Amino acid sequence: MRKIIERETHDEERALYNLTDADVNACVFAGPADGESALKECRGITVKDCAFSLRYPLWHAEQYTVENCSMDELTRAALWYCKDGKISKTSLHGIKALRECGNSALFDCDIVSPEFGWRCRGVYIDGGTVNSEYFMFESRDLKLKGVKMKGKYSFQYVENAEITDCEFDTKDAFWHSKNITVKNSVLRGEYLAWYSEGLTLINCLIIGTQPLCYCKNLTLINCRTENCDLAFEYSDVNATIDGYIQSIKNPKSGTITVEAVGEIIRGDNVIPCTGEIIIKN
């Protein structure tokens, strides 16, 4: 029989350590004792309608569910080394809220967390909002759908990701990333995806200066641009761009097909650049 813990307040160190096969409902984890790691090493638990204001509540948790909870800015490093978790309709407002976790699914969450999602494996995010710096750094095997994200330096060194119907406002996104596919999304920010490898953008709107430079195996299919200048410098690229792009500079190789371009810049290059630019009639 599952244990039920309901409407309790806990502030002591490791208050519910190693809790197994239990439901934790409408509890508060805060108080003068200021204890850490309330639910560390838990297994098979459901945490619902709870409020957290203490550090490190779930470390090494496995097969857990967190639903309709709040984790405020004092809830530092809320989930670390966790496996097989589902988090839904929860506010994650502490720094480093998800780190080095495996198989995490998040639904309609409100994430305000610098350094969120570092070195994770297998993260699925459906809906919700994100405000974060260095979002998902060095993580892999990601799927995002319907996410609105604002921040800086997102998806650096990420490998293997599928992103659909998202809106990102983030500087330096996808630097050094590998094997990323982005569909039907808005990508707003400066210096998009420099040094990426195997990036594919499909039906995307790209906004911002100097996108997509130093890329390898870059593909754009039916994408649009706004305020994109000095694009594709030293990139190996095959692209079809609908509408106008401000300027293209020294593509290393491949073909860029575009309806209109403000300026094509060639020369003053430090490596051979043979990329072809075709203006569609």
Secondary structure, DSSP 8 states (H G I E B T S, - for coil): --EEEES-EE-STTTTTT-EEEEEES-EE-STT----TTTT-EEEEEES-EE-SS--EES-EEEEEES-EE-TT-TT-EES-EEEEEES-EE-STT-EES-EEEEEES-EEE-TTTTBT-EEEEEES-EEEEESTTTT-EEEEEES-EEEEESTTTT-EEEEEES-EEEEETTTTT-EEEEEES-EEESSSTTTT-EEEEEES-EEESSS-S-S-BSEEEEEEEEES--SBTTT-EEEEEEEEEEEEEE---EEEEEEEEEEEEE----SS----EEEE--
